Amino acid sequence: QVQLVESGGGLVQPGRSLTLSCATSGIIFQRAVLGWYRQAPGQEREWVALISTSSTTNYADSVQGRFTIARDGATNTVYLRMNSLRPEDTAVYYCYARDFRGPNWGQGTQVTVSS
């Protein structure tokens, strides 16, 4: 059974940093494309960052230069380091993992950026 469990969300002031973690199980981690998506209230879910099996990364324009995605094969965990957070980054953040069997999603973790 595939499980993606996010952690690390919370309330943070603008300009500060936060790191999200996603512990995975039940997937072939080394062969999975991993990523983070987010969904703000009243908006559709949007792509934030992806990391390939060879650790090539891609970012949405809105987070380029501020967010960093990384994967750790020793612990089967994917991270999202978020710097210089802005109020518009407020959303539920979802972990994503796709191996040869298809896509999987975590339950989401809330990130609120507010003073």
Long-range contacts (C-beta under 8 A, 24 or more apart in sequence): 1-26, 2-26, 2-27, 2-97, 2-104, 4-95, 4-96, 4-97, 4-104, 4-105, 4-106, 4-107, 5-95, 5-106, 5-107, 6-93, 6-94, 6-95, 6-106, 6-107, 6-108, 6-109, 7-109, 8-109, 9-93, 9-109, 9-110, 9-111, 10-110, 10-111, 10-112, 11-112, 11-114, 12-85, 12-111, 12-112, 12-113, 13-85, 13-113, 13-114, 13-115, 14-85, 14-86, 14-87, 14-113, 14-114, 14-115, 15-84, 15-85, 16-85, 17-81, 17-82, 17-83, 17-84, 17-85, 18-82, 18-85, 18-111, 19-79, 19-80, 19-81, 19-82, 20-79, 20-80, 20-82, 20-93, 20-95, 20-109, 20-111, 21-77, 21-78, 21-79, 22-77, 22-78, 22-79, 22-80, 22-95, 22-97, 22-106, 23-75, 23-76, 23-77, 24-76, 24-77, 24-78, 24-95, 24-97, 25-76, 27-76, 27-97, 27-99, 27-101, 27-104, 28-99, 28-100, 29-71, 29-73, 29-76, 30-73, 31-99, 31-100, 32-97, 32-98, 32-99, 33-97, 33-98, 33-99, 34-69, 34-71, 34-78, 34-95, 34-96, 34-97, 34-98, 35-69, 35-78, 35-95, 35-96, 35-97, 36-69, 36-78, 36-80, 36-93, 36-94, 36-95, 36-96, 37-93, 37-94, 37-96, 38-89, 38-91, 38-92, 38-93, 38-94, 38-111, 39-91, 39-92, 39-94, 39-108, 40-88, 40-90, 40-91, 40-92, 43-91, 45-94, 48-80, 48-93, 49-80, 50-96, 51-78, 62-88, 63-89, 82-111, 85-111, 85-113, 86-113, 87-113, 87-114, 88-113, 89-113, 90-114
